[in-house]
Amino acid sequence: MPFVAGNWPPNEVDHHLSSAPKCDWAWEFLRRNVEYQRAAARTRSTMMRIGTIGSAIPASRLLEHEEAAREWALCSFR
């Protein structure tokens, strides 16, 4: 059975992606991948929060090398 996408209502991400480079498209597909989300969630314990950037962006440091991220061709999970 062929997959048919429904008509999703437009949102800010859709407007951004209409003119985005390929790497932004790749990130959107990756971050929505359930297997990627599970792998990233399993590695959050290896991060140590060291503060914030500005008033809202959390800053973390890796406590160990993230081997699981290599399976996704990444240095670390975002």
N, C-alpha and C positions, 0 to 999 in steps of 0.2 A: 504494500500500500504506500503510495507516495506521500511524503510529508508536505502539508500545506500550512503555511504560516497565516495566522489571522491578521486582521487589520488592527494593529495596536495603536492606541492613541499616541500622538507625538508627545515627547517630553524633552527636557533640556539635553539629555544625552543624545537623543536622536538628532537634534539640531547641531550639536557639537560634531557628531560623527559624519554629518553630511559633507563637511569640508575637512575632515581629519585625515592625517597621513596613515599609512598602513599599520605602523606600529601602535597607534591608538586603537585601531580596529582589533588588532591582535590582543591587546590588553583587555578590551571589553569582552571578547570571547573567552579569554582565559579566566578572568575574574568571575565569570558567570558559570564556569564549569564546576559541577558538583564535586568531582573527584579532586580538582585543584583546591577547592574550598576545604575539603576534608583533610588533605595533606597539609595545607597551611595551618589549619586549626590544631593539628597534632604537634606542630613545631612551635607554637606560640610560647610554650613553657621554656624554650631555650633563649627567649628574649628577656632582657632586663631593661625596664623603663628607667631612663636617666633624666627625664624632665620633659619640658615642652618647648616647642619653637613658637615664639610669639605667645599668644594666649590660648591656642586651641590645638595645635598640631603635636601629637605625642612623639617623643624621640626615644628610640630604643637602641640597645646595643646587643649584638649577637654574643652569646656566651660560649657557643661552640659552632663548628662548621656545619652548615646545613646540607647534608648529603641528600636528603629527600628533595631538595630544590633542584638538584642536578637532573633528576628524572624529568623535570619540566624545562630543562635547558636554562635554568636561572642560577644566579649566585646565591640568592636568598629569597624567601617569600616576602611579599610586600605587606 
